[in-house]
Structures are given as C-alpha cells and as structure tokens.
C-alpha cells in the first residue's frame, strides 16, 4: 500500500470512528433519557420537579453540537481543506518574497 492509499485509508477509518462514536452517543442519549424519565416519574426521584426534562434538553443540545462537528464541520474542514489552505498561504508568502526581492533589486540599481 503506497503513501496516498494509506492516507486515504486512515482518513476513512477516522471518519468511520467519528460516526460510530456519534451513533453510540445517540443510543446513550435515548437510554439515558428513558432512565431519567423513569427515575423522576416512577421512582419519584427529585419530585415534585421534573428535572429530567432539563437534563434531556441539555443532553440533546450536546448531541446536536456533536452531530454538527461530525457531519458539518469535519466534513468540510478535513485534511484536503487544510492542505489547500496551507498551499494558499505558502503561495501568498512566495509572492510577497518575490515582490520584496524585486523591490530590493530595483532600489540597488
């Protein structure tokens, strides 16, 4: 396996791992929310407040942030995006250096 294929494999493996962790997070969210509901309503833990609603809302918010990271942020800002940004910045620096070199040569004449 050459370097490019290995890099593609590693990127795919990392992406799969991110999705797998997100799916586990969703399963834990559902099971945990059900546990909170049962503890509050049937076991009367924390009565008379319905604290489980706030706990579930906060957990859903965290899950949404995790979802955004996996399916939106990491999808667009991946290794290719980083490489493009680095190449663009390097080219900018090279252009600036060549401009400064030209200016220096003009001033020496």
Backbone as a ProteinNet text record, in pm:
[ID]
protein_1_A
[PRIMARY]
XXXXXXXXXXXXXXXXXXXXXXXXXXXXXXXXXXXXXXXXXXXXXXXXXXXXXXXXXXXXXXXXXXXXXXXXXXXXXXXXXXXXXXXXXXXXXXXXXXXXXXXXXXXXX
[TERTIARY]
85.9	0	90.7	73.4	158.4	107.6	181.1	153.3	15	-24.5	-155	-269.1	-256.1	-360.3	-370.1	-255.2	-255.1	-321.5	-293.3	-355.2	-506.4	-550.8	-694.5	-759.3	-691.2	-742.9	-755.1	-651.9	-653.3	-761.9	-781.3	-887	-1024.5	-1043.7	-1171.8	-1194.8	-1090	-1101.2	-1135.6	-1072.3	-1100.5	-1243.7	-1287.3	-1423.6	-1526.6	-1500.9	-1589.2	-1594.3	-1479.9	-1474	-1556.7	-1548.4	-1628.4	-1777.6	-1819.9	-1961.6	-2005.6	-1920.7	-1952.9	-1972.5	-1884.6	-1896.4	-2023.6	-2057.8	-2181.6	-2303.1	-2305.1	-2417.1	-2427.8	-2312.9	-2314.3	-2370.4	-2329.9	-2379.5	-2532.1	-2586.2	-2731.4	-2800.6	-2744.9	-2803	-2800.4	-2688	-2680.2	-2777.4	-2797.6	-2893.7	-3034.6	-3074	-3207.8	-3222	-3126.2	-3133.1	-3124.8	-3035	-3020.7	-3145	-3205.6	-3328.1	-3440.9	-3449.9	-3550.9	-3524.8	-3399.8	-3364.5	-3401	-3369.2	-3404.8	-3556	-3630.8	-3777.4	-3829.7	-3781.5	-3826.5	-3788.7	-3665.1	-3620.2	-3705.2	-3742.5	-3818.2	-3966.1	-4026.1	-4171.2	-4212	-4150.2	-4194.5	-4126.7	-3997.1	-3925.9	-3933.1	-3995.1	-4017.7	-3887	-3778.2	-3651	-3654.6	-3633.2	-3631.6	-3769.5	-3872.3	-4008.1	-4020	-4101.7	-4204.5	-4154.1	-4026.9	-3978.4	-3959.6	-3975.1	-3949.2	-3812.1	-3709.1	-3573	-3524.7	-3586	-3539.5	-3554.7	-3653.1	-3673.2	-3551.3	-3503.8	-3386.5	-3262	-3248.2	-3132.3	-3133	-3250.2	-3261.5	-3237.6	-3288.2	-3267.8	-3119.4	-3050.8	-2906.5	-2832	-2869.2	-2803.6	-2830	-2952.4	-2984.4	-2902.8	-2888.3	-2806.7	-2663.1	-2606.7	-2470.4	-2461.9	-2566.4	-2568.1	-2572.2	-2650.4	-2657.8	-2520.6	-2449.7	-2314.3	-2221.6	-2232.9	-2152.7	-2187.7	-2316.4	-2363.1	-2306.7	-2313.1	-2260.9	-2112	-2039.7	-1895.6	-1866.7	-1938.4	-1909.8	-1956.1	-2078.9	-2135.7	-2123.8	-2088.9	-2078.2	-1935	-1885.5	-1752.9	-1642.8	-1636.2	-1528.7	-1543.3	-1662.2	-1682.9	-1619.2	-1627.8	-1573.9	-1431.2	-1397.5	-1264.1	-1180.4	-1160.4	-1084.8	-940.6	-869.4	-728.2	-708.5	-798.6	-786.8	-800.9	-896	-916.4	-792.2	-737	-615.2	-501.9	-486.2	-379.7	-396.2	-519.2	-545.7	-512.6	-550.6	-523	-372.9	-301.7	-156.8	-90.9	-131.7	-76.2	-103.2	-224.5	-261	-174.1	-153	-70.4	76.1	125.4	263.8	280.1	182.7	189.8	186.9	106.2	100	235.6	299.6	430.9	535	529.8	624.1	605.5	479.9	453.5	508.8	489.6	539.4	691.5	755.7	901.9	952.1	887.3	931.8	910.8	803.4	781.6	890.9	923.9	1028.8	1164.6	1189.1	1314.7	1322.8	1214.4	1211	1232.5	1167.2	1182.7	1327.6	1387.3	1526.7	1619.6	1597.4	1680.5	1662.9	1542.8	1517.6	1587.6	1584.2	1645.7	1797.8	1855.6	2000.5	2053.1	1971.8	2016.2	2023.5
-116.9	0	123.4	211.3	329.5	436.4	545.4	650.5	712.1	741.2	802.6	709.7	582.6	486.5	470.4	469.8	457.6	580.2	697.9	820.4	819.1	774.1	762.7	663.6	552.7	451.3	508.1	578.1	634.8	741.1	823.5	924.5	857.9	754.9	683.3	614.3	557.4	490.4	590	705.6	808.2	860.4	879.7	927.8	825.2	698.4	591.9	589.1	608.7	611.4	727.1	844.9	960.2	929.6	870.3	837.8	733	634.4	527.7	585.7	674.6	738.2	822.1	890	968.8	878.2	763.9	670.8	616.5	586.4	544.6	656	778.2	892.6	900.6	877	880.9	770.4	650.6	539.1	569.8	620.6	656.9	769	861	969	913	822.5	763.8	682.5	595.9	513.1	599.3	696.7	785.1	868.2	919.4	998	912.1	790.4	697.8	669.6	650	627.3	748.8	870.4	992.3	1001.3	971.5	976.8	877.4	754.5	651.1	689.6	739.9	777.3	890.1	986.5	1101.2	1071.9	1005.5	986.5	864.6	751.2	628.9	605.5	640	619.6	742.6	847.5	972.1	1037.5	1015.5	1077.4	1223.7	1315.3	1457.4	1517.9	1451.8	1506.1	1626.5	1725.2	1735	1795	1839.3	1897.7	1789.7	1834.1	1741.9	1777.3	1745.2	1779.3	1703	1588.7	1506.2	1578.5	1668.6	1743.8	1830.6	1902.1	1987.6	1904.8	1794.3	1707.1	1657.3	1618.5	1569.6	1681.2	1800.5	1914.6	1948.4	1951	1979	1870.7	1744.4	1633.9	1639.2	1672.2	1685.5	1798.2	1909	2019.9	1973.8	1900.3	1848	1750.3	1669.4	1576.7	1653.2	1760.2	1841.5	1901.9	1950.6	2002.7	1893.4	1773.7	1660.7	1627.7	1625.8	1598.8	1701.7	1829.6	1936.5	1917.1	1881.9	1860.1	1746.3	1635.8	1518.4	1537.1	1584.4	1585.4	1717.9	1825.4	1954	2006.1	2032.2	2092.9	2002.1	1879.5	1789.3	1746	1752.4	1714	1815.1	1943.2	2046.3	2086.7	2078.3	2118.6	1994.9	1915.6	1791.8	1812.6	1705.2	1713.2	1784.9	1761.6	1829.2	1980.3	2022.2	2164.8	2225.1	2154.9	2202.6	2215.9	2115.8	2117.2	2234.6	2260	2373.4	2505.6	2520.2	2644.1	2664.8	2557.9	2568	2605.5	2540.4	2571.7	2716.9	2763.4	2902.3	2999.6	2971.6	3059.7	3056.9	2940.7	2930.1	3010.3	2998.7	3074.7	3225.5	3266	3407.3	3455.3	3372.4	3408.6	3415.7	3321.6	3323.2	3448.1	3486.6	3608.6	3731.2	3737.6	3850.5	3855.5	3739.8	3734.1	3779.6	3735.4	3776.9	3927.6	3982.8	4127.9	4203.1	4156.4	4221	4209.5	4095	4075.3	4170.9	4184	4277.1	4422	4459.2	4593.6	4619.7	4521.3	4533.6	4549.9	4471.3	4480	4614.7	4667.4	4797.2	4908.2	4897.3	5000.1	4995.3	4881.9	4869.4	4932.8	4941.6	4996.1	5143.1
0	0	0	-98.9	-103.1	-6.7	0.2	99.2	80.3	-43.8	-70.1	-31.7	-66.7	-30.8	119.9	186.2	331.8	395.8	342.4	394.8	372.6	255.3	229	324.4	346.7	439.1	580.7	626.6	761.9	776.3	674.3	678.9	684.4	604.7	605.1	739.3	794.8	924.5	1035.7	1032.1	1132.3	1117.8	994.3	969.5	1018.6	992.8	1039.7	1192.2	1255.3	1401.9	1457.8	1393.4	1437.1	1430	1318.9	1302.9	1404.1	1427.8	1522.8	1663.1	1704	1835.5	1842.6	1732.9	1730.5	1746.4	1681	1693.7	1837	1898.6	2039.3	2127.6	2098.5	2174.7	2164.3	2045.1	2026.9	2107.6	2103.5	2179.3	2329	2378.5	2519.9	2554.4	2462.5	2483.1	2502.5	2415.4	2425	2554.4	2582.4	2703	2829.3	2829	2944.9	2969.6	2862.3	2876.6	2932.4	2885.9	2937.9	3086.1	3122.3	3262.6	3348.1	3299.8	3373.2	3393.7	3288.3	3296.4	3400.5	3393.8	3488.8	3632.1	3650.3	3784.7	3841.3	3757	3806.3	3823.4	3726	3728	3811.3	3789.1	3854.7	3990	3998.9	4124.1	4215.2	4165.3	4241.4	4287.5	4214.5	4249	4205.7	4300.5	4268.6	4254.7	4304.2	4295.9	4386.2	4365.5	4263.1	4131.8	4123.3	3997.4	3891.5	3768.7	3657.2	3597.9	3672	3634.8	3512.3	3486.6	3374.9	3241.5	3233.8	3108.5	3080.2	3182.7	3163.1	3135	3201.6	3177.4	3033	2984.4	2846.3	2745.4	2773.9	2682.8	2671.8	2784.4	2781.6	2705.3	2727.5	2658.9	2508.3	2469.2	2326.3	2263.9	2336.7	2287.1	2263.3	2358.6	2341	2224.2	2206.8	2093.8	1960.9	1956	1833.4	1802.5	1904.3	1882	1828.4	1883.5	1836.9	1691.1	1658.7	1523.1	1424.8	1462.9	1376.3	1352.9	1457.6	1442.4	1345	1357.7	1275.1	1131.1	1110.8	976.1	902.8	971.9	903	909.4	1028.5	1043.2	989.2	1036.3	993.5	848.4	795.7	655.7	560.6	596.9	508.7	545.8	672.1	715.6	743.7	641.7	655.7	610.8	590.2	551.3	418.4	322.3	193.2	209.1	291.2	315.7	381	479.9	546	445.1	361	260.9	164.8	121.2	31.5	99.1	225.6	297.8	315.5	347.1	363.2	230.7	121.8	-10.1	-48.1	-17.6	-49.4	29.4	158.7	240.2	196.7	159.8	111.1	-17.2	-106.4	-230.9	-204.3	-109.3	-70.5	-19.7	63.5	116.6	5.4	-87.5	-200.3	-284.6	-308.5	-385.7	-313.5	-184.1	-105.3	-108.3	-97.3	-101.7	-238.1	-344.8	-478.4	-499.2	-446	-454.7	-379.2	-260.4	-182.3	-251.1	-312	-384.3	-502.5	-577.4	-690.9	-644.9	-535.1	-482.3	-439.1	-378	-333	-452.8	-557.3	-677.3	-745.5	-749.6	-809.9	-731.3	-600	-515.3	-522.2	-552.6	-562.2	-690.3	-792.6	-921.2	-921
[MASK]
+++++++++++++++++++++++++++++++++++++++++++++++++++++++++++++++++++++++++++++++++++++++++++++++++++++++++++++

